[in-house]
Amino acid sequence: MPLPAQTLIAINAVRADRVAEFEEFLRSVVVPAMWDQRPDLDGRWRVLRTGDAAEGTVTFAFVCEGGSPDDWDLRPYLETALGAEGADRELERFADMLQGGQQTWFLGTVEFDRP
């Protein structure tokens, strides 16, 4: 049974030598696509990162509150903004900056009754 109030958490181990490029990718590709196409999601997502590299990577976490899994699928927004080939190119670049693949979880809120 799905839990209400889902939160997406996506963990990305970015290669330490590609961190500046990754942050620029977020600023110039991801953020404009989201703001232009899904302004209703503004304020419902954020990006966190570790300060220093560990084992050659810097960890970035995307925390996306509410909505459905489709709301947080980046591909359709990139295809609208850049076309199918542009989206493929940018998603390949994104994957190349990572050490391993992106790990994602959709978590539901667990409510507890006060005694």
PDB file as gemmi writes it, atoms N, CA and C in Angstrom:
CRYST1    1.000    1.000    1.000  90.00  90.00  90.00 P 1                      
ATOM      1  N   MET A   1       0.849  -1.180   0.000  1.00  0.00           N  
ATOM      2  CA  MET A   1       0.000   0.000   0.000  1.00  0.00           C  
ATOM      3  C   MET A   1       0.892   1.241   0.000  1.00  0.00           C  
ATOM      4  N   PRO A   2       0.708   2.181  -0.961  1.00  0.00           N  
ATOM      5  CA  PRO A   2       1.546   3.381  -0.991  1.00  0.00           C  
ATOM      6  C   PRO A   2       1.282   4.270   0.219  1.00  0.00           C  
ATOM      7  N   LEU A   3       2.330   4.897   0.670  1.00  0.00           N  
ATOM      8  CA  LEU A   3       2.230   5.816   1.800  1.00  0.00           C  
ATOM      9  C   LEU A   3       1.877   7.211   1.299  1.00  0.00           C  
ATOM     10  N   PRO A   4       1.151   7.997   2.071  1.00  0.00           N  
ATOM     11  CA  PRO A   4       0.837   9.364   1.655  1.00  0.00           C  
ATOM     12  C   PRO A   4       2.051  10.269   1.776  1.00  0.00           C  
ATOM     13  N   ALA A   5       1.952  11.440   1.193  1.00  0.00           N  
ATOM     14  CA  ALA A   5       2.977  12.492   1.311  1.00  0.00           C  
ATOM     15  C   ALA A   5       4.363  11.979   0.952  1.00  0.00           C  
ATOM     16  N   GLN A   6       4.507  11.490  -0.264  1.00  0.00           N  
ATOM     17  CA  GLN A   6       5.789  10.946  -0.682  1.00  0.00           C  
ATOM     18  C   GLN A   6       6.859  12.015  -0.827  1.00  0.00           C  
ATOM     19  N   THR A   7       8.067  11.619  -0.506  1.00  0.00           N  
ATOM     20  CA  THR A   7       9.251  12.438  -0.698  1.00  0.00           C  
ATOM     21  C   THR A   7      10.248  11.631  -1.515  1.00  0.00           C  
ATOM     22  N   LEU A   8      10.771  12.240  -2.574  1.00  0.00           N  
ATOM     23  CA  LEU A   8      11.827  11.609  -3.363  1.00  0.00           C  
ATOM     24  C   LEU A   8      13.164  12.045  -2.789  1.00  0.00           C  
ATOM     25  N   ILE A   9      14.037  11.088  -2.563  1.00  0.00           N  
ATOM     26  CA  ILE A   9      15.422  11.379  -2.199  1.00  0.00           C  
ATOM     27  C   ILE A   9      16.293  10.693  -3.235  1.00  0.00           C  
ATOM     28  N   ALA A  10      17.113  11.479  -3.917  1.00  0.00           N  
ATOM     29  CA  ALA A  10      18.019  10.953  -4.940  1.00  0.00           C  
ATOM     30  C   ALA A  10      19.448  11.312  -4.543  1.00  0.00           C  
ATOM     31  N   ILE A  11      20.285  10.312  -4.445  1.00  0.00           N  
ATOM     32  CA  ILE A  11      21.678  10.481  -4.028  1.00  0.00           C  
ATOM     33  C   ILE A  11      22.574  10.322  -5.252  1.00  0.00           C  
ATOM     34  N   ASN A  12      23.486  11.287  -5.410  1.00  0.00           N  
ATOM     35  CA  ASN A  12      24.400  11.310  -6.546  1.00  0.00           C  
ATOM     36  C   ASN A  12      25.827  11.462  -6.033  1.00  0.00           C  
ATOM     37  N   ALA A  13      26.659  10.466  -6.269  1.00  0.00           N  
ATOM     38  CA  ALA A  13      28.079  10.552  -5.930  1.00  0.00           C  
ATOM     39  C   ALA A  13      28.788  11.146  -7.146  1.00  0.00           C  
ATOM     40  N   VAL A  14      29.077  12.441  -7.089  1.00  0.00           N  
ATOM     41  CA  VAL A  14      29.675  13.165  -8.206  1.00  0.00           C  
ATOM     42  C   VAL A  14      31.197  13.065  -8.110  1.00  0.00           C  
ATOM     43  N   ARG A  15      31.823  12.755  -9.212  1.00  0.00           N  
ATOM     44  CA  ARG A  15      33.291  12.674  -9.251  1.00  0.00           C  
ATOM     45  C   ARG A  15      33.872  14.027  -8.809  1.00  0.00           C  
ATOM     46  N   ALA A  16      34.811  13.989  -7.912  1.00  0.00           N  
ATOM     47  CA  ALA A  16      35.366  15.219  -7.332  1.00  0.00           C  
ATOM     48  C   ALA A  16      35.893  16.171  -8.403  1.00  0.00           C  
ATOM     49  N   ASP A  17      36.467  15.643  -9.465  1.00  0.00           N  
ATOM     50  CA  ASP A  17      37.008  16.501 -10.516  1.00  0.00           C  
ATOM     51  C   ASP A  17      35.926  17.066 -11.443  1.00  0.00           C  
ATOM     52  N   ARG A  18      34.654  16.692 -11.221  1.00  0.00           N  
ATOM     53  CA  ARG A  18      33.553  17.169 -12.075  1.00  0.00           C  
ATOM     54  C   ARG A  18      32.525  17.981 -11.288  1.00  0.00           C  
ATOM     55  N   VAL A  19      32.799  18.292 -10.017  1.00  0.00           N  
ATOM     56  CA  VAL A  19      31.829  18.993  -9.169  1.00  0.00           C  
ATOM     57  C   VAL A  19      31.440  20.346  -9.745  1.00  0.00           C  
ATOM     58  N   ALA A  20      32.399  21.142 -10.187  1.00  0.00           N  
ATOM     59  CA  ALA A  20      32.079  22.463 -10.755  1.00  0.00           C  
ATOM     60  C   ALA A  20      31.192  22.309 -11.985  1.00  0.00           C  
ATOM     61  N   GLU A  21      31.486  21.339 -12.830  1.00  0.00           N  
ATOM     62  CA  GLU A  21      30.668  21.087 -14.020  1.00  0.00           C  
ATOM     63  C   GLU A  21      29.262  20.634 -13.626  1.00  0.00           C  
ATOM     64  N   PHE A  22      29.161  19.795 -12.596  1.00  0.00           N  
ATOM     65  CA  PHE A  22      27.864  19.315 -12.131  1.00  0.00           C  
ATOM     66  C   PHE A  22      27.012  20.475 -11.616  1.00  0.00           C  
ATOM     67  N   GLU A  23      27.619  21.352 -10.821  1.00  0.00           N  
ATOM     68  CA  GLU A  23      26.878  22.503 -10.306  1.00  0.00           C  
ATOM     69  C   GLU A  23      26.447  23.431 -11.442  1.00  0.00           C  
ATOM     70  N   GLU A  24      27.289  23.599 -12.442  1.00  0.00           N  
ATOM     71  CA  GLU A  24      26.919  24.412 -13.601  1.00  0.00           C  
ATOM     72  C   GLU A  24      25.785  23.748 -14.384  1.00  0.00           C  
ATOM     73  N   PHE A  25      25.820  22.439 -14.521  1.00  0.00           N  
ATOM     74  CA  PHE A  25      24.745  21.691 -15.164  1.00  0.00           C  
ATOM     75  C   PHE A  25      23.417  21.948 -14.434  1.00  0.00           C  
ATOM     76  N   LEU A  26      23.447  21.900 -13.130  1.00  0.00           N  
ATOM     77  CA  LEU A  26      22.230  22.175 -12.359  1.00  0.00           C  
ATOM     78  C   LEU A  26      21.734  23.593 -12.613  1.00  0.00           C  
ATOM     79  N   ARG A  27      22.661  24.578 -12.542  1.00  0.00           N  
ATOM     80  CA  ARG A  27      22.297  25.999 -12.726  1.00  0.00           C  
ATOM     81  C   ARG A  27      21.793  26.311 -14.127  1.00  0.00           C  
ATOM     82  N   SER A  28      22.440  25.743 -15.134  1.00  0.00           N  
ATOM     83  CA  SER A  28      22.138  26.156 -16.508  1.00  0.00           C  
ATOM     84  C   SER A  28      21.155  25.249 -17.246  1.00  0.00           C  
ATOM     85  N   VAL A  29      20.957  24.023 -16.760  1.00  0.00           N  
ATOM     86  CA  VAL A  29      20.080  23.085 -17.460  1.00  0.00           C  
ATOM     87  C   VAL A  29      18.870  22.696 -16.599  1.00  0.00           C  
ATOM     88  N   VAL A  30      19.123  22.143 -15.433  1.00  0.00           N  
ATOM     89  CA  VAL A  30      18.043  21.600 -14.606  1.00  0.00           C  
ATOM     90  C   VAL A  30      17.148  22.694 -14.040  1.00  0.00           C  
ATOM     91  N   VAL A  31      17.749  23.660 -13.367  1.00  0.00           N  
ATOM     92  CA  VAL A  31      16.945  24.701 -12.708  1.00  0.00           C  
ATOM     93  C   VAL A  31      16.085  25.475 -13.710  1.00  0.00           C  
ATOM     94  N   PRO A  32      16.614  25.944 -14.838  1.00  0.00           N  
ATOM     95  CA  PRO A  32      15.749  26.650 -15.794  1.00  0.00           C  
ATOM     96  C   PRO A  32      14.607  25.775 -16.325  1.00  0.00           C  
ATOM     97  N   ALA A  33      14.884  24.503 -16.606  1.00  0.00           N  
ATOM     98  CA  ALA A  33      13.830  23.620 -17.112  1.00  0.00           C  
ATOM     99  C   ALA A  33      12.722  23.452 -16.081  1.00  0.00           C  
ATOM    100  N   MET A  34      13.106  23.278 -14.828  1.00  0.00           N  
ATOM    101  CA  MET A  34      12.098  23.116 -13.776  1.00  0.00           C  
ATOM    102  C   MET A  34      11.321  24.412 -13.556  1.00  0.00           C  
ATOM    103  N   TRP A  35      12.006  25.534 -13.470  1.00  0.00           N  
ATOM    104  CA  TRP A  35      11.318  26.809 -13.230  1.00  0.00           C  
ATOM    105  C   TRP A  35      10.388  27.165 -14.384  1.00  0.00           C  
ATOM    106  N   ASP A  36      10.834  26.917 -15.617  1.00  0.00           N  
ATOM    107  CA  ASP A  36      10.015  27.255 -16.782  1.00  0.00           C  
ATOM    108  C   ASP A  36       8.787  26.360 -16.917  1.00  0.00           C  
ATOM    109  N   GLN A  37       8.965  25.070 -16.687  1.00  0.00           N  
ATOM    110  CA  GLN A  37       7.898  24.119 -16.972  1.00  0.00           C  
ATOM    111  C   GLN A  37       7.082  23.685 -15.761  1.00  0.00           C  
ATOM    112  N   ARG A  38       7.658  23.757 -14.586  1.00  0.00           N  
ATOM    113  CA  ARG A  38       6.944  23.308 -13.394  1.00  0.00           C  
ATOM    114  C   ARG A  38       7.101  24.319 -12.251  1.00  0.00           C  
ATOM    115  N   PRO A  39       6.657  25.551 -12.477  1.00  0.00           N  
ATOM    116  CA  PRO A  39       6.774  26.537 -11.395  1.00  0.00           C  
ATOM    117  C   PRO A  39       5.981  26.128 -10.159  1.00  0.00           C  
ATOM    118  N   ASP A  40       4.987  25.249 -10.327  1.00  0.00           N  
ATOM    119  CA  ASP A  40       4.208  24.771  -9.188  1.00  0.00           C  
ATOM    120  C   ASP A  40       5.050  23.921  -8.232  1.00  0.00           C  
ATOM    121  N   LEU A  41       6.194  23.416  -8.692  1.00  0.00           N  
ATOM    122  CA  LEU A  41       7.077  22.623  -7.836  1.00  0.00           C  
ATOM    123  C   LEU A  41       8.130  23.473  -7.130  1.00  0.00           C  
ATOM    124  N   ASP A  42       8.196  24.755  -7.467  1.00  0.00           N  
ATOM    125  CA  ASP A  42       9.171  25.645  -6.843  1.00  0.00           C  
ATOM    126  C   ASP A  42       8.959  25.656  -5.329  1.00  0.00           C  
ATOM    127  N   GLY A  43      10.035  25.552  -4.600  1.00  0.00           N  
ATOM    128  CA  GLY A  43       9.964  25.513  -3.152  1.00  0.00           C  
ATOM    129  C   GLY A  43       9.696  24.126  -2.589  1.00  0.00           C  
ATOM    130  N   ARG A  44       9.465  23.150  -3.470  1.00  0.00           N  
ATOM    131  CA  ARG A  44       9.198  21.786  -3.022  1.00  0.00           C  
ATOM    132  C   ARG A  44      10.384  20.858  -3.284  1.00  0.00           C  
ATOM    133  N   TRP A  45      11.485  21.429  -3.798  1.00  0.00           N  
ATOM    134  CA  TRP A  45      12.676  20.621  -4.014  1.00  0.00           C  
ATOM    135  C   TRP A  45      13.906  21.441  -3.659  1.00  0.00           C  
ATOM    136  N   ARG A  46      14.936  20.727  -3.260  1.00  0.00           N  
ATOM    137  CA  ARG A  46      16.207  21.386  -2.939  1.00  0.00           C  
ATOM    138  C   ARG A  46      17.343  20.408  -3.178  1.00  0.00           C  
ATOM    139  N   VAL A  47      18.532  20.978  -3.274  1.00  0.00           N  
ATOM    140  CA  VAL A  47      19.732  20.186  -3.502  1.00  0.00           C  
ATOM    141  C   VAL A  47      20.666  20.412  -2.320  1.00  0.00           C  
ATOM    142  N   LEU A  48      21.146  19.332  -1.761  1.00  0.00           N  
ATOM    143  CA  LEU A  48      22.108  19.367  -0.655  1.00  0.00           C  
ATOM    144  C   LEU A  48      23.405  18.737  -1.136  1.00  0.00           C  
ATOM    145  N   ARG A  49      24.522  19.139  -0.534  1.00  0.00           N  
ATOM    146  CA  ARG A  49      25.805  18.523  -0.895  1.00  0.00           C  
ATOM    147  C   ARG A  49      26.725  18.452   0.300  1.00  0.00           C  
ATOM    148  N   THR A  50      27.628  17.489   0.252  1.00  0.00           N  
ATOM    149  CA  THR A  50      28.657  17.409   1.274  1.00  0.00           C  
ATOM    150  C   THR A  50      29.709  18.470   0.966  1.00  0.00           C  
ATOM    151  N   GLY A  51      30.463  18.847   1.972  1.00  0.00           N  
ATOM    152  CA  GLY A  51      31.458  19.895   1.783  1.00  0.00           C  
ATOM    153  C   GLY A  51      32.721  19.418   1.097  1.00  0.00           C  
ATOM    154  N   ASP A  52      33.259  18.326   1.547  1.00  0.00           N  
ATOM    155  CA  ASP A  52      34.538  17.843   1.040  1.00  0.00           C  
ATOM    156  C   ASP A  52      34.360  16.511   0.324  1.00  0.00           C  
ATOM    157  N   ALA A  53      35.310  16.233  -0.538  1.00  0.00           N  
ATOM    158  CA  ALA A  53      35.299  14.955  -1.239  1.00  0.00           C  
ATOM    159  C   ALA A  53      35.704  13.837  -0.285  1.00  0.00           C  
ATOM    160  N   ALA A  54      35.087  12.703  -0.454  1.00  0.00           N  
ATOM    161  CA  ALA A  54      35.457  11.487   0.271  1.00  0.00           C  
ATOM    162  C   ALA A  54      35.552  10.374  -0.764  1.00  0.00           C  
ATOM    163  N   GLU A  55      36.676   9.705  -0.777  1.00  0.00           N  
ATOM    164  CA  GLU A  55      36.912   8.619  -1.729  1.00  0.00           C  
ATOM    165  C   GLU A  55      36.684   9.066  -3.176  1.00  0.00           C  
ATOM    166  N   GLY A  56      37.077  10.309  -3.481  1.00  0.00           N  
ATOM    167  CA  GLY A  56      37.029  10.818  -4.846  1.00  0.00           C  
ATOM    168  C   GLY A  56      35.685  11.329  -5.314  1.00  0.00           C  
ATOM    169  N   THR A  57      34.711  11.438  -4.393  1.00  0.00           N  
ATOM    170  CA  THR A  57      33.398  11.940  -4.788  1.00  0.00           C  
ATOM    171  C   THR A  57      32.875  12.968  -3.786  1.00  0.00           C  
ATOM    172  N   VAL A  58      31.969  13.795  -4.270  1.00  0.00           N  
ATOM    173  CA  VAL A  58      31.185  14.711  -3.442  1.00  0.00           C  
ATOM    174  C   VAL A  58      29.739  14.271  -3.612  1.00  0.00           C  
ATOM    175  N   THR A  59      29.039  14.102  -2.508  1.00  0.00           N  
ATOM    176  CA  THR A  59      27.663  13.608  -2.561  1.00  0.00           C  
ATOM    177  C   THR A  59      26.683  14.767  -2.641  1.00  0.00           C  
ATOM    178  N   PHE A  60      25.781  14.670  -3.615  1.00  0.00           N  
ATOM    179  CA  PHE A  60      24.676  15.607  -3.773  1.00  0.00           C  
ATOM    180  C   PHE A  60      23.391  14.825  -3.530  1.00  0.00           C  
ATOM    181  N   ALA A  61      22.484  15.415  -2.761  1.00  0.00           N  
ATOM    182  CA  ALA A  61      21.186  14.794  -2.501  1.00  0.00           C  
ATOM    183  C   ALA A  61      20.098  15.739  -2.996  1.00  0.00           C  
ATOM    184  N   PHE A  62      19.167  15.196  -3.756  1.00  0.00           N  
ATOM    185  CA  PHE A  62      17.985  15.938  -4.179  1.00  0.00           C  
ATOM    186  C   PHE A  62      16.848  15.487  -3.274  1.00  0.00           C  
ATOM    187  N   VAL A  63      16.174  16.441  -2.667  1.00  0.00           N  
ATOM    188  CA  VAL A  63      15.039  16.157  -1.792  1.00  0.00           C  
ATOM    189  C   VAL A  63      13.832  16.842  -2.421  1.00  0.00           C  
ATOM    190  N   CYS A  64      12.865  16.049  -2.856  1.00  0.00           N  
ATOM    191  CA  CYS A  64      11.699  16.551  -3.587  1.00  0.00           C  
ATOM    192  C   CYS A  64      10.444  16.146  -2.834  1.00  0.00           C  
ATOM    193  N   GLU A  65       9.697  17.140  -2.378  1.00  0.00           N  
ATOM    194  CA  GLU A  65       8.551  16.911  -1.506  1.00  0.00           C  
ATOM    195  C   GLU A  65       7.243  16.815  -2.282  1.00  0.00           C  
ATOM    196  N   GLY A  66       6.490  15.735  -2.030  1.00  0.00           N  
ATOM    197  CA  GLY A  66       5.150  15.586  -2.580  1.00  0.00           C  
ATOM    198  C   GLY A  66       5.144  15.232  -4.052  1.00  0.00           C  
ATOM    199  N   GLY A  67       3.961  15.225  -4.602  1.00  0.00           N  
ATOM    200  CA  GLY A  67       3.804  14.893  -6.008  1.00  0.00           C  
ATOM    201  C   GLY A  67       3.944  13.411  -6.255  1.00  0.00           C  
ATOM    202  N   SER A  68       3.950  13.069  -7.524  1.00  0.00           N  
ATOM    203  CA  SER A  68       4.083  11.669  -7.937  1.00  0.00           C  
ATOM    204  C   SER A  68       5.489  11.458  -8.491  1.00  0.00           C  
ATOM    205  N   PRO A  69       5.893  10.205  -8.679  1.00  0.00           N  
ATOM    206  CA  PRO A  69       7.198   9.964  -9.294  1.00  0.00           C  
ATOM    207  C   PRO A  69       7.350  10.662 -10.645  1.00  0.00           C  
ATOM    208  N   ASP A  70       6.278  10.742 -11.435  1.00  0.00           N  
ATOM    209  CA  ASP A  70       6.358  11.407 -12.741  1.00  0.00           C  
ATOM    210  C   ASP A  70       6.681  12.898 -12.613  1.00  0.00           C  
ATOM    211  N   ASP A  71       6.248  13.538 -11.530  1.00  0.00           N  
ATOM    212  CA  ASP A  71       6.546  14.956 -11.336  1.00  0.00           C  
ATOM    213  C   ASP A  71       8.038  15.222 -11.257  1.00  0.00           C  
ATOM    214  N   TRP A  72       8.802  14.235 -10.800  1.00  0.00           N  
ATOM    215  CA  TRP A  72      10.232  14.435 -10.562  1.00  0.00           C  
ATOM    216  C   TRP A  72      11.102  13.773 -11.615  1.00  0.00           C  
ATOM    217  N   ASP A  73      10.501  13.260 -12.680  1.00  0.00           N  
ATOM    218  CA  ASP A  73      11.254  12.674 -13.789  1.00  0.00           C  
ATOM    219  C   ASP A  73      11.775  13.809 -14.659  1.00  0.00           C  
ATOM    220  N   LEU A  74      13.063  13.995 -14.698  1.00  0.00           N  
ATOM    221  CA  LEU A  74      13.680  15.126 -15.391  1.00  0.00           C  
ATOM    222  C   LEU A  74      13.597  15.018 -16.916  1.00  0.00           C  
ATOM    223  N   ARG A  75      13.608  13.817 -17.458  1.00  0.00           N  
ATOM    224  CA  ARG A  75      13.657  13.634 -18.919  1.00  0.00           C  
ATOM    225  C   ARG A  75      12.594  14.424 -19.676  1.00  0.00           C  
ATOM    226  N   PRO A  76      11.310  14.359 -19.313  1.00  0.00           N  
ATOM    227  CA  PRO A  76      10.321  15.099 -20.105  1.00  0.00           C  
ATOM    228  C   PRO A  76      10.568  16.614 -20.112  1.00  0.00           C  
ATOM    229  N   TYR A  77      11.056  17.157 -19.014  1.00  0.00           N  
ATOM    230  CA  TYR A  77      11.325  18.591 -18.948  1.00  0.00           C  
ATOM    231  C   TYR A  77      12.498  18.963 -19.839  1.00  0.00           C  
ATOM    232  N   LEU A  78      13.516  18.092 -19.861  1.00  0.00           N  
ATOM    233  CA  LEU A  78      14.661  18.355 -20.736  1.00  0.00           C  
ATOM    234  C   LEU A  78      14.283  18.184 -22.199  1.00  0.00           C  
ATOM    235  N   GLU A  79      13.430  17.215 -22.509  1.00  0.00           N  
ATOM    236  CA  GLU A  79      13.000  17.032 -23.895  1.00  0.00           C  
ATOM    237  C   GLU A  79      12.221  18.251 -24.382  1.00  0.00           C  
ATOM    238  N   THR A  80      11.365  18.801 -23.545  1.00  0.00           N  
ATOM    239  CA  THR A  80      10.621  20.002 -23.923  1.00  0.00           C  
ATOM    240  C   THR A  80      11.564  21.177 -24.115  1.00  0.00           C  
ATOM    241  N   ALA A  81      12.536  21.320 -23.231  1.00  0.00           N  
ATOM    242  CA  ALA A  81      13.462  22.455 -23.292  1.00  0.00           C  
ATOM    243  C   ALA A  81      14.506  22.310 -24.393  1.00  0.00           C  
ATOM    244  N   LEU A  82      14.983  21.079 -24.634  1.00  0.00           N  
ATOM    245  CA  LEU A  82      16.158  20.881 -25.490  1.00  0.00           C  
ATOM    246  C   LEU A  82      15.916  19.966 -26.684  1.00  0.00           C  
ATOM    247  N   GLY A  83      14.732  19.373 -26.772  1.00  0.00           N  
ATOM    248  CA  GLY A  83      14.476  18.355 -27.790  1.00  0.00           C  
ATOM    249  C   GLY A  83      15.001  17.012 -27.309  1.00  0.00           C  
ATOM    250  N   ALA A  84      14.608  15.952 -27.995  1.00  0.00           N  
ATOM    251  CA  ALA A  84      14.983  14.594 -27.578  1.00  0.00           C  
ATOM    252  C   ALA A  84      16.493  14.387 -27.603  1.00  0.00           C  
ATOM    253  N   GLU A  85      17.157  14.848 -28.674  1.00  0.00           N  
ATOM    254  CA  GLU A  85      18.610  14.665 -28.764  1.00  0.00           C  
ATOM    255  C   GLU A  85      19.339  15.474 -27.700  1.00  0.00           C  
ATOM    256  N   GLY A  86      18.886  16.696 -27.460  1.00  0.00           N  
ATOM    257  CA  GLY A  86      19.498  17.525 -26.422  1.00  0.00           C  
ATOM    258  C   GLY A  86      19.324  16.915 -25.044  1.00  0.00           C  
ATOM    259  N   ALA A  87      18.125  16.363 -24.778  1.00  0.00           N  
ATOM    260  CA  ALA A  87      17.878  15.706 -23.492  1.00  0.00           C  
ATOM    261  C   ALA A  87      18.790  14.494 -23.332  1.00  0.00           C  
ATOM    262  N   ASP A  88      18.909  13.692 -24.394  1.00  0.00           N  
ATOM    263  CA  ASP A  88      19.801  12.532 -24.343  1.00  0.00           C  
ATOM    264  C   ASP A  88      21.233  12.954 -24.044  1.00  0.00           C  
ATOM    265  N   ARG A  89      21.685  13.998 -24.724  1.00  0.00           N  
ATOM    266  CA  ARG A  89      23.056  14.489 -24.543  1.00  0.00           C  
ATOM    267  C   ARG A  89      23.281  14.947 -23.094  1.00  0.00           C  
ATOM    268  N   GLU A  90      22.339  15.728 -22.554  1.00  0.00           N  
ATOM    269  CA  GLU A  90      22.505  16.253 -21.195  1.00  0.00           C  
ATOM    270  C   GLU A  90      22.396  15.154 -20.146  1.00  0.00           C  
ATOM    271  N   LEU A  91      21.504  14.189 -20.355  1.00  0.00           N  
ATOM    272  CA  LEU A  91      21.391  13.091 -19.394  1.00  0.00           C  
ATOM    273  C   LEU A  91      22.616  12.182 -19.448  1.00  0.00           C  
ATOM    274  N   GLU A  92      23.213  12.037 -20.615  1.00  0.00           N  
ATOM    275  CA  GLU A  92      24.464  11.287 -20.715  1.00  0.00           C  
ATOM    276  C   GLU A  92      25.585  12.026 -20.001  1.00  0.00           C  
ATOM    277  N   ARG A  93      25.632  13.331 -20.188  1.00  0.00           N  
ATOM    278  CA  ARG A  93      26.643  14.142 -19.491  1.00  0.00           C  
ATOM    279  C   ARG A  93      26.450  14.018 -17.980  1.00  0.00           C  
ATOM    280  N   PHE A  94      25.200  14.092 -17.524  1.00  0.00           N  
ATOM    281  CA  PHE A  94      24.873  13.928 -16.113  1.00  0.00           C  
ATOM    282  C   PHE A  94      25.413  12.596 -15.594  1.00  0.00           C  
ATOM    283  N   ALA A  95      25.119  11.512 -16.297  1.00  0.00           N  
ATOM    284  CA  ALA A  95      25.560  10.181 -15.869  1.00  0.00           C  
ATOM    285  C   ALA A  95      27.080  10.076 -15.845  1.00  0.00           C  
ATOM    286  N   ASP A  96      27.757  10.727 -16.792  1.00  0.00           N  
ATOM    287  CA  ASP A  96      29.220  10.677 -16.854  1.00  0.00           C  
ATOM    288  C   ASP A  96      29.885  11.389 -15.679  1.00  0.00           C  
ATOM    289  N   MET A  97      29.172  12.302 -15.038  1.00  0.00           N  
ATOM    290  CA  MET A  97      29.737  13.026 -13.897  1.00  0.00           C  
ATOM    291  C   MET A  97      29.638  12.223 -12.604  1.00  0.00           C  
ATOM    292  N   LEU A  98      28.881  11.138 -12.630  1.00  0.00           N  
ATOM    293  CA  LEU A  98      28.649  10.352 -11.420  1.00  0.00           C  
ATOM    294  C   LEU A  98      29.612   9.187 -11.306  1.00  0.00           C  
ATOM    295  N   GLN A  99      29.897   8.828 -10.072  1.00  0.00           N  
ATOM    296  CA  GLN A  99      30.611   7.585  -9.775  1.00  0.00           C  
ATOM    297  C   GLN A  99      29.521   6.568  -9.458  1.00  0.00           C  
ATOM    298  N   GLY A 100      29.188   5.746 -10.433  1.00  0.00           N  
ATOM    299  CA  GLY A 100      28.049   4.841 -10.275  1.00  0.00           C  
ATOM    300  C   GLY A 100      26.776   5.584 -10.637  1.00  0.00           C  
ATOM    301  N   GLY A 101      25.671   4.920 -10.561  1.00  0.00           N  
ATOM    302  CA  GLY A 101      24.401   5.533 -10.935  1.00  0.00           C  
ATOM    303  C   GLY A 101      23.752   6.293  -9.794  1.00  0.00           C  
ATOM    304  N   GLN A 102      22.730   7.038 -10.152  1.00  0.00           N  
ATOM    305  CA  GLN A 102      21.936   7.749  -9.161  1.00  0.00           C  
ATOM    306  C   GLN A 102      21.109   6.732  -8.379  1.00  0.00           C  
ATOM    307  N   GLN A 103      21.033   6.921  -7.074  1.00  0.00           N  
ATOM    308  CA  GLN A 103      20.190   6.082  -6.231  1.00  0.00           C  
ATOM    309  C   GLN A 103      18.978   6.893  -5.824  1.00  0.00           C  
ATOM    310  N   THR A 104      17.781   6.343  -6.001  1.00  0.00           N  
ATOM    311  CA  THR A 104      16.565   7.083  -5.671  1.00  0.00           C  
ATOM    312  C   THR A 104      15.631   6.236  -4.812  1.00  0.00           C  
ATOM    313  N   TRP A 105      14.926   6.942  -3.948  1.00  0.00           N  
ATOM    314  CA  TRP A 105      13.902   6.329  -3.110  1.00  0.00           C  
ATOM    315  C   TRP A 105      12.718   7.269  -3.037  1.00  0.00           C  
ATOM    316  N   PHE A 106      11.511   6.699  -3.074  1.00  0.00           N  
ATOM    317  CA  PHE A 106      10.294   7.436  -2.750  1.00  0.00           C  
ATOM    318  C   PHE A 106       9.878   6.956  -1.374  1.00  0.00           C  
ATOM    319  N   LEU A 107       9.868   7.892  -0.439  1.00  0.00           N  
ATOM    320  CA  LEU A 107       9.560   7.561   0.946  1.00  0.00           C  
ATOM    321  C   LEU A 107       8.264   8.223   1.345  1.00  0.00           C  
ATOM    322  N   GLY A 108       7.473   7.528   2.113  1.00  0.00           N  
ATOM    323  CA  GLY A 108       6.229   8.091   2.628  1.00  0.00           C  
ATOM    324  C   GLY A 108       6.395   8.468   4.084  1.00  0.00           C  
ATOM    325  N   THR A 109       5.599   9.409   4.512  1.00  0.00           N  
ATOM    326  CA  THR A 109       5.630   9.863   5.887  1.00  0.00           C  
ATOM    327  C   THR A 109       4.970   8.824   6.783  1.00  0.00           C  
ATOM    328  N   VAL A 110       5.612   8.526   7.882  1.00  0.00           N  
ATOM    329  CA  VAL A 110       5.050   7.620   8.874  1.00  0.00           C  
ATOM    330  C   VAL A 110       4.532   8.488  10.012  1.00  0.00           C  
ATOM    331  N   GLU A 111       3.269   8.319  10.306  1.00  0.00           N  
ATOM    332  CA  GLU A 111       2.633   9.099  11.376  1.00  0.00           C  
ATOM    333  C   GLU A 111       2.616   8.283  12.668  1.00  0.00           C  
ATOM    334  N   PHE A 112       2.829   8.952  13.775  1.00  0.00           N  
ATOM    335  CA  PHE A 112       2.769   8.320  15.086  1.00  0.00           C  
ATOM    336  C   PHE A 112       1.757   9.058  15.938  1.00  0.00           C  
ATOM    337  N   ASP A 113       0.939   8.294  16.651  1.00  0.00           N  
ATOM    338  CA  ASP A 113      -0.021   8.883  17.572  1.00  0.00           C  
ATOM    339  C   ASP A 113       0.697   9.241  18.872  1.00  0.00           C  
ATOM    340  N   ARG A 114       0.306  10.372  19.436  1.00  0.00           N  
ATOM    341  CA  ARG A 114       0.842  10.744  20.751  1.00  0.00           C  
ATOM    342  C   ARG A 114       0.186   9.865  21.810  1.00  0.00           C  
ATOM    343  N   PRO A 115       0.985   9.405  22.762  1.00  0.00           N  
ATOM    344  CA  PRO A 115       0.413   8.570  23.839  1.00  0.00           C  
ATOM    345  C   PRO A 115      -0.484   9.401  24.744  1.00  0.00           C  
TER     346      PRO A 115                                                      
END                                                                             
